Amino acid sequence: MAIRLHIKPLLGNYRLQKLDKATYKREFMNELLKSHAPGTVQLFHRIFKIAVNAAVDNEMLPRNRFSKITITDLGEKSKNNFLTAAELKVFLAEAKQLDHHTDYALILLLAYTGLRKGEALGLTWDDIDFEKKTLNVNKTRDKYGTRTPKTEKSYRTILIDDFLL
C-alpha cells in the first residue's frame, strides 16, 4: 500500500539508475514531510531502501545510494514530548482529584522515577526496599505478560523519596 499510494506517485516517473540523493530528498522525503509525521516518512524511506536493496541483489543497480539518508527534522511533536514543572504540578493535582487512588499512585510513580509504563506495570512488592528507599527494576510487563527487560541497561536501582514511598 505504501508503494502504491506514496512511493510510486512521487517517484514513479524516475528511473532508479538516474535518481540521485538530492532529487530523492526534494521530490520524495520533503514532499511527504509536508503531510506526514517524520516517523511515517522514515517508514516509507525504509520500504524504498528495501526495494533498492533488492535491485542491488539482482544486479540491476551497483549499490544503494539512499541508505545513508536520514530525517534530521523530527518535527514539533517530538520536541515537545514532555511537561514543564508547572504543567506537571497541575497535572498531578488534577489526577489526585479525578482519578482512583491506584491510578494516582501509578502516575506519581511514573512522574517521580522516569520509569517506562511497562517497567512500572512489572513491579512487584519485592522490588521495593522500604528501608533503603530504593526501587529495583528487573522486569517489564506488556501485552505478552511479564518478562525480562530488553537490554542490560534496563536493569537498575532507583532511589525514591519519602513522599513517593
C-alpha positions in Angstrom: 0.0 0.0 0.0 2.9 2.4 0.8 4.4 1.7 -2.6 1.1 2.2 -4.4 -0.1 5.3 -2.6 3.1 7.1 -1.7 6.3 5.9 -3.3 5.0 5.3 -6.9 3.1 8.6 -7.2 6.1 10.6 -6.1 9.0 8.6 -7.7 7.3 6.5 -10.4 8.5 8.8 -13.2 12.2 8.4 -12.3 14.5 5.6 -13.4 16.3 4.2 -10.4 19.6 4.3 -12.2 19.3 8.1 -12.7 17.6 9.0 -9.4 20.1 10.9 -7.2 20.0 11.8 -3.5 19.1 15.5 -4.0 16.1 14.6 -6.2 15.0 11.9 -3.8 15.1 14.2 -0.8 13.4 17.0 -2.7 10.7 15.0 -4.5 10.0 12.3 -2.0 11.1 13.0 1.5 10.4 16.7 1.7 7.0 16.3 -0.1 6.0 13.6 2.4 7.1 15.6 5.4 4.6 18.3 4.4 1.7 15.9 5.1 3.0 13.1 7.2 4.8 12.6 10.5 8.5 12.1 10.4 8.1 8.5 11.7 5.8 7.7 8.8 8.2 9.2 6.3 11.0 7.1 7.9 8.8 4.0 7.4 8.3 4.9 3.7 12.0 5.5 3.3 12.8 2.1 4.8 10.4 0.4 2.4 12.0 2.2 -0.5 15.5 1.2 0.7 14.3 -2.5 0.9 13.2 -2.2 -2.8 16.5 -0.7 -3.8 18.5 -3.3 -1.9 16.5 -6.0 -3.9 17.6 -4.2 -7.1 21.2 -4.3 -5.9 20.9 -8.0 -5.0 19.5 -8.7 -8.5 22.4 -6.7 -10.0 20.1 -4.1 -11.5 21.9 -1.4 -9.6 25.6 -1.3 -8.5 24.8 0.0 -4.9 22.1 1.6 -2.7 22.9 5.3 -2.7 19.9 6.1 -0.5 21.0 4.0 2.5 22.6 6.9 4.5 19.8 9.4 4.1 18.2 10.3 7.4 15.4 12.6 8.6 17.0 15.3 10.7 13.9 17.4 11.3 11.8 15.3 13.8 9.1 18.0 13.9 7.5 19.8 16.8 5.6 16.8 18.2 8.8 15.0 19.4 10.4 18.3 20.6 7.6 18.9 23.0 7.0 15.4 24.3 7.3 16.5 28.0 5.7 18.6 30.6 7.2 21.5 32.3 7.5 21.5 36.1 4.4 23.8 36.3 2.4 21.7 33.9 3.4 18.5 35.8 2.2 20.1 39.1 -1.2 21.0 37.6 -1.5 17.5 36.0 -0.7 15.8 39.3 -3.2 18.0 41.2 -5.9 17.2 38.7 -5.1 13.5 38.7 -5.3 13.4 42.5 -8.8 14.9 42.4 -10.2 13.0 39.5 -8.6 9.5 39.4 -8.8 6.5 41.6 -6.0 6.4 44.2 -4.3 3.4 42.5 -4.2 5.3 39.2 -2.8 8.4 41.0 -0.1 6.2 42.6 0.9 4.9 39.2 1.0 8.4 37.8 3.1 9.6 40.7 5.5 6.7 40.3 6.0 7.4 36.6 6.4 11.2 37.2 8.9 10.9 40.0 11.0 8.0 38.7 11.0 8.2 34.9 10.1 4.6 34.6 8.6 3.3 31.4 5.0 2.2 31.6 5.9 -1.5 31.2 8.6 -1.3 33.9 6.1 0.3 36.3 3.4 -2.4 35.5 6.0 -5.1 36.0 6.9 -4.0 39.6 6.1 -6.3 42.5 6.3 -5.6 46.2 9.6 -7.5 46.3 11.1 -4.8 44.1 10.6 -2.1 46.7 13.1 -1.7 49.6 11.4 0.5 52.1 14.4 0.7 54.4 16.9 1.7 51.7 14.3 3.7 49.8 15.0 2.1 46.5 13.1 0.6 43.6 14.6 -2.4 41.7 13.8 -2.5 38.0 14.3 -6.1 36.8 11.3 -6.9 34.6 8.7 -5.4 32.4 5.1 -6.2 31.5 3.4 -5.8 28.2 0.6 -7.5 26.2 2.5 -10.8 26.3 2.9 -10.8 30.1 5.8 -10.2 32.4 9.3 -10.8 31.1 12.9 -9.7 31.5 13.9 -6.2 30.1 15.2 -6.0 26.5 18.6 -4.5 27.4 21.2 -4.8 30.2 20.9 -1.0 30.9 17.2 -1.5 31.7 18.2 -3.3 34.9 18.7 -0.6 37.5 18.0 0.6 41.1 16.3 3.9 41.6 16.3 6.0 44.7 12.9 7.2 45.9 12.0 9.7 48.5 9.6 9.5 51.5 6.8 11.2 49.6 6.8 8.5 46.9 7.2 5.7 49.5 
